[in-house]
């Protein structure tokens, strides 16, 4: 059995593949290389009027890399999950190296939503997101995409396209198209950690209107 190290994981993502487990208690991982890949074009985020109103409200706060383990555990806290202990451990180690990141949404002092993923060059590979309060994951995704744009990323990989992601502007592209976009993204670096969050939800909405 191949031992998956953080270095092997990074090489896999740079090659366009990623690991999953059948379920949380399965120790085995398998590599996934979808024929159709989900992405959200960084200039194609769709913010509906109702979501824009929600983003402008000041009843939440957003942080980056403040509770990575809390986010990955919340993403795995569902009946069916592909996040097993090995994936959790690998991503926590990559987070400690400054390569994997989380974005947290807080409401009433509690974790209400979030998303985590991995940066490889100018590509950000979104792994999973969760919502404990209404619109928690949507708020997280909008703030994340705003950050990725300003940090110099050119590709936001969502792996698969769900109805939820499609409602926010997600699309599917074929494997060859994805590989070409990934190759271009790997040719330059982005600066996730060095880019500040938006000043407000209003700023996120306003910038999106200018770029989409």
TORKOL-4160 file (C-alpha; in steps of 0.2 Angstrom, whole numbers, padded with zeros to 4 digits, m for minus):
212
<pt num="1" X="0000" Y="0000" Z="0000"/>
<pt num="2" X="0007" Y="0017" Z="m0005"/>
<pt num="3" X="0010" Y="0029" Z="0010"/>
<pt num="4" X="0003" Y="0046" Z="0005"/>
<pt num="5" X="0014" Y="0060" Z="0012"/>
<pt num="6" X="0010" Y="0078" Z="0011"/>
<pt num="7" X="0023" Y="0079" Z="m0003"/>
<pt num="8" X="0014" Y="0066" Z="m0013"/>
<pt num="9" X="m0002" Y="0074" Z="m0010"/>
<pt num="10" X="0004" Y="0091" Z="m0017"/>
<pt num="11" X="0011" Y="0082" Z="m0033"/>
<pt num="12" X="m0006" Y="0074" Z="m0035"/>
<pt num="13" X="m0015" Y="0091" Z="m0035"/>
<pt num="14" X="m0002" Y="0098" Z="m0047"/>
<pt num="15" X="m0006" Y="0084" Z="m0059"/>
<pt num="16" X="m0025" Y="0087" Z="m0057"/>
<pt num="17" X="m0030" Y="0072" Z="m0046"/>
<pt num="18" X="m0035" Y="0072" Z="m0028"/>
<pt num="19" X="m0039" Y="0058" Z="m0015"/>
<pt num="20" X="m0055" Y="0053" Z="m0007"/>
<pt num="21" X="m0061" Y="0039" Z="0005"/>
<pt num="22" X="m0077" Y="0029" Z="0003"/>
<pt num="23" X="m0082" Y="0034" Z="0020"/>
<pt num="24" X="m0075" Y="0041" Z="0036"/>
<pt num="25" X="m0070" Y="0024" Z="0044"/>
<pt num="26" X="m0062" Y="0017" Z="0028"/>
<pt num="27" X="m0043" Y="0018" Z="0030"/>
<pt num="28" X="m0040" Y="0017" Z="0011"/>
<pt num="29" X="m0039" Y="0031" Z="m0001"/>
<pt num="30" X="m0042" Y="0032" Z="m0019"/>
<pt num="31" X="m0037" Y="0044" Z="m0032"/>
<pt num="32" X="m0050" Y="0054" Z="m0042"/>
<pt num="33" X="m0048" Y="0062" Z="m0059"/>
<pt num="34" X="m0065" Y="0067" Z="m0065"/>
<pt num="35" X="m0069" Y="0068" Z="m0083"/>
<pt num="36" X="m0080" Y="0083" Z="m0079"/>
<pt num="37" X="m0072" Y="0095" Z="m0067"/>
<pt num="38" X="m0081" Y="0108" Z="m0057"/>
<pt num="39" X="m0074" Y="0126" Z="m0056"/>
<pt num="40" X="m0081" Y="0143" Z="m0051"/>
<pt num="41" X="m0073" Y="0156" Z="m0063"/>
<pt num="42" X="m0066" Y="0170" Z="m0052"/>
<pt num="43" X="m0075" Y="0183" Z="m0063"/>
<pt num="44" X="m0091" Y="0173" Z="m0063"/>
<pt num="45" X="m0097" Y="0172" Z="m0046"/>
<pt num="46" X="m0116" Y="0175" Z="m0045"/>
<pt num="47" X="m0123" Y="0184" Z="m0030"/>
<pt num="48" X="m0142" Y="0185" Z="m0030"/>
<pt num="49" X="m0151" Y="0200" Z="m0023"/>
<pt num="50" X="m0156" Y="0190" Z="m0008"/>
<pt num="51" X="m0138" Y="0184" Z="m0005"/>
<pt num="52" X="m0131" Y="0202" Z="m0008"/>
<pt num="53" X="m0143" Y="0208" Z="0006"/>
<pt num="54" X="m0137" Y="0194" Z="0018"/>
<pt num="55" X="m0119" Y="0198" Z="0014"/>
<pt num="56" X="m0122" Y="0217" Z="0019"/>
<pt num="57" X="m0129" Y="0213" Z="0036"/>
<pt num="58" X="m0117" Y="0215" Z="0050"/>
<pt num="59" X="m0122" Y="0200" Z="0061"/>
<pt num="60" X="m0108" Y="0189" Z="0056"/>
<pt num="61" X="m0089" Y="0190" Z="0056"/>
<pt num="62" X="m0076" Y="0181" Z="0045"/>
<pt num="63" X="m0058" Y="0175" Z="0049"/>
<pt num="64" X="m0045" Y="0165" Z="0039"/>
<pt num="65" X="m0035" Y="0151" Z="0046"/>
<pt num="66" X="m0042" Y="0154" Z="0064"/>
<pt num="67" X="m0050" Y="0137" Z="0066"/>
<pt num="68" X="m0044" Y="0125" Z="0052"/>
<pt num="69" X="m0047" Y="0109" Z="0062"/>
<pt num="70" X="m0065" Y="0116" Z="0067"/>
<pt num="71" X="m0069" Y="0118" Z="0049"/>
<pt num="72" X="m0062" Y="0102" Z="0042"/>
<pt num="73" X="m0071" Y="0093" Z="0057"/>
<pt num="74" X="m0088" Y="0102" Z="0053"/>
<pt num="75" X="m0086" Y="0097" Z="0034"/>
<pt num="76" X="m0084" Y="0079" Z="0039"/>
<pt num="77" X="m0099" Y="0080" Z="0052"/>
<pt num="78" X="m0112" Y="0073" Z="0040"/>
<pt num="79" X="m0120" Y="0056" Z="0037"/>
<pt num="80" X="m0109" Y="0053" Z="0022"/>
<pt num="81" X="m0092" Y="0059" Z="0020"/>
<pt num="82" X="m0076" Y="0056" Z="0011"/>
<pt num="83" X="m0065" Y="0064" Z="0024"/>
<pt num="84" X="m0057" Y="0050" Z="0034"/>
<pt num="85" X="m0043" Y="0051" Z="0047"/>
<pt num="86" X="m0029" Y="0051" Z="0035"/>
<pt num="87" X="m0036" Y="0065" Z="0024"/>
<pt num="88" X="m0039" Y="0075" Z="0040"/>
<pt num="89" X="m0021" Y="0072" Z="0046"/>
<pt num="90" X="m0013" Y="0076" Z="0029"/>
<pt num="91" X="m0023" Y="0092" Z="0027"/>
<pt num="92" X="m0019" Y="0098" Z="0045"/>
<pt num="93" X="0000" Y="0095" Z="0042"/>
<pt num="94" X="m0002" Y="0105" Z="0026"/>
<pt num="95" X="m0011" Y="0119" Z="0035"/>
<pt num="96" X="0003" Y="0119" Z="0048"/>
<pt num="97" X="0015" Y="0122" Z="0033"/>
<pt num="98" X="0005" Y="0137" Z="0027"/>
<pt num="99" X="m0002" Y="0128" Z="0011"/>
<pt num="100" X="m0019" Y="0122" Z="0016"/>
<pt num="101" X="m0031" Y="0136" Z="0022"/>
<pt num="102" X="m0048" Y="0139" Z="0030"/>
<pt num="103" X="m0061" Y="0153" Z="0030"/>
<pt num="104" X="m0073" Y="0154" Z="0044"/>
<pt num="105" X="m0089" Y="0162" Z="0046"/>
<pt num="106" X="m0094" Y="0166" Z="0064"/>
<pt num="107" X="m0112" Y="0171" Z="0071"/>
<pt num="108" X="m0115" Y="0174" Z="0089"/>
<pt num="109" X="m0098" Y="0168" Z="0094"/>
<pt num="110" X="m0100" Y="0151" Z="0086"/>
<pt num="111" X="m0094" Y="0143" Z="0069"/>
<pt num="112" X="m0108" Y="0145" Z="0057"/>
<pt num="113" X="m0100" Y="0141" Z="0041"/>
<pt num="114" X="m0084" Y="0138" Z="0032"/>
<pt num="115" X="m0073" Y="0131" Z="0018"/>
<pt num="116" X="m0056" Y="0124" Z="0017"/>
<pt num="117" X="m0044" Y="0120" Z="0003"/>
<pt num="118" X="m0026" Y="0119" Z="m0004"/>
<pt num="119" X="m0016" Y="0132" Z="m0014"/>
<pt num="120" X="m0004" Y="0126" Z="m0027"/>
<pt num="121" X="0003" Y="0140" Z="m0037"/>
<pt num="122" X="m0011" Y="0151" Z="m0044"/>
<pt num="123" X="m0024" Y="0138" Z="m0041"/>
<pt num="124" X="m0035" Y="0136" Z="m0026"/>
<pt num="125" X="m0042" Y="0118" Z="m0024"/>
<pt num="126" X="m0058" Y="0119" Z="m0013"/>
<pt num="127" X="m0060" Y="0103" Z="m0004"/>
<pt num="128" X="m0077" Y="0105" Z="0006"/>
<pt num="129" X="m0088" Y="0118" Z="0015"/>
<pt num="130" X="m0101" Y="0117" Z="0028"/>
<pt num="131" X="m0116" Y="0127" Z="0035"/>
<pt num="132" X="m0123" Y="0127" Z="0052"/>
<pt num="133" X="m0133" Y="0143" Z="0050"/>
<pt num="134" X="m0143" Y="0148" Z="0035"/>
<pt num="135" X="m0132" Y="0155" Z="0021"/>
<pt num="136" X="m0116" Y="0151" Z="0031"/>
<pt num="137" X="m0107" Y="0142" Z="0017"/>
<pt num="138" X="m0113" Y="0154" Z="0004"/>
<pt num="139" X="m0106" Y="0169" Z="0014"/>
<pt num="140" X="m0089" Y="0159" Z="0016"/>
<pt num="141" X="m0088" Y="0156" Z="m0003"/>
<pt num="142" X="m0091" Y="0174" Z="m0008"/>
<pt num="143" X="m0078" Y="0180" Z="0004"/>
<pt num="144" X="m0066" Y="0167" Z="m0001"/>
<pt num="145" X="m0068" Y="0171" Z="m0020"/>
<pt num="146" X="m0066" Y="0189" Z="m0016"/>
<pt num="147" X="m0050" Y="0185" Z="m0007"/>
<pt num="148" X="m0044" Y="0174" Z="m0021"/>
<pt num="149" X="m0046" Y="0187" Z="m0034"/>
<pt num="150" X="m0036" Y="0200" Z="m0025"/>
<pt num="151" X="m0023" Y="0187" Z="m0020"/>
<pt num="152" X="m0018" Y="0183" Z="m0038"/>
<pt num="153" X="m0026" Y="0166" Z="m0041"/>
<pt num="154" X="m0032" Y="0162" Z="m0058"/>
<pt num="155" X="m0041" Y="0145" Z="m0055"/>
<pt num="156" X="m0054" Y="0140" Z="m0041"/>
<pt num="157" X="m0056" Y="0121" Z="m0042"/>
<pt num="158" X="m0072" Y="0114" Z="m0034"/>
<pt num="159" X="m0069" Y="0096" Z="m0040"/>
<pt num="160" X="m0087" Y="0093" Z="m0044"/>
<pt num="161" X="m0102" Y="0103" Z="m0048"/>
<pt num="162" X="m0117" Y="0103" Z="m0036"/>
<pt num="163" X="m0133" Y="0112" Z="m0038"/>
<pt num="164" X="m0127" Y="0123" Z="m0023"/>
<pt num="165" X="m0111" Y="0128" Z="m0032"/>
<pt num="166" X="m0120" Y="0130" Z="m0049"/>
<pt num="167" X="m0132" Y="0143" Z="m0041"/>
<pt num="168" X="m0116" Y="0153" Z="m0037"/>
<pt num="169" X="m0109" Y="0152" Z="m0054"/>
<pt num="170" X="m0101" Y="0136" Z="m0054"/>
<pt num="171" X="m0098" Y="0127" Z="m0071"/>
<pt num="172" X="m0091" Y="0110" Z="m0077"/>
<pt num="173" X="m0077" Y="0109" Z="m0089"/>
<pt num="174" X="m0069" Y="0094" Z="m0097"/>
<pt num="175" X="m0053" Y="0086" Z="m0091"/>
<pt num="176" X="m0042" Y="0093" Z="m0105"/>
<pt num="177" X="m0048" Y="0110" Z="m0102"/>
<pt num="178" X="m0045" Y="0109" Z="m0083"/>
<pt num="179" X="m0028" Y="0102" Z="m0086"/>
<pt num="180" X="m0024" Y="0117" Z="m0097"/>
<pt num="181" X="m0031" Y="0130" Z="m0084"/>
<pt num="182" X="m0021" Y="0121" Z="m0070"/>
<pt num="183" X="m0005" Y="0121" Z="m0080"/>
<pt num="184" X="m0007" Y="0140" Z="m0083"/>
<pt num="185" X="m0011" Y="0143" Z="m0065"/>
<pt num="186" X="0004" Y="0133" Z="m0059"/>
<pt num="187" X="0015" Y="0145" Z="m0069"/>
<pt num="188" X="0013" Y="0159" Z="m0056"/>
<pt num="189" X="0011" Y="0161" Z="m0038"/>
<pt num="190" X="m0003" Y="0169" Z="m0028"/>
<pt num="191" X="m0002" Y="0176" Z="m0010"/>
<pt num="192" X="m0017" Y="0169" Z="0000"/>
<pt num="193" X="m0009" Y="0172" Z="0018"/>
<pt num="194" X="m0003" Y="0189" Z="0014"/>
<pt num="195" X="m0019" Y="0196" Z="0007"/>
<pt num="196" X="m0031" Y="0204" Z="0019"/>
<pt num="197" X="m0050" Y="0200" Z="0020"/>
<pt num="198" X="m0062" Y="0212" Z="0013"/>
<pt num="199" X="m0067" Y="0226" Z="0025"/>
<pt num="200" X="m0085" Y="0222" Z="0024"/>
<pt num="201" X="m0098" Y="0211" Z="0015"/>
<pt num="202" X="m0103" Y="0227" Z="0006"/>
<pt num="203" X="m0086" Y="0228" Z="m0001"/>
<pt num="204" X="m0087" Y="0210" Z="m0007"/>
<pt num="205" X="m0104" Y="0213" Z="m0016"/>
<pt num="206" X="m0097" Y="0229" Z="m0024"/>
<pt num="207" X="m0081" Y="0222" Z="m0030"/>
<pt num="208" X="m0091" Y="0207" Z="m0037"/>
<pt num="209" X="m0102" Y="0218" Z="m0047"/>
<pt num="210" X="m0087" Y="0227" Z="m0055"/>
<pt num="211" X="m0078" Y="0211" Z="m0060"/>
<pt num="212" X="m0093" Y="0199" Z="m0065"/>
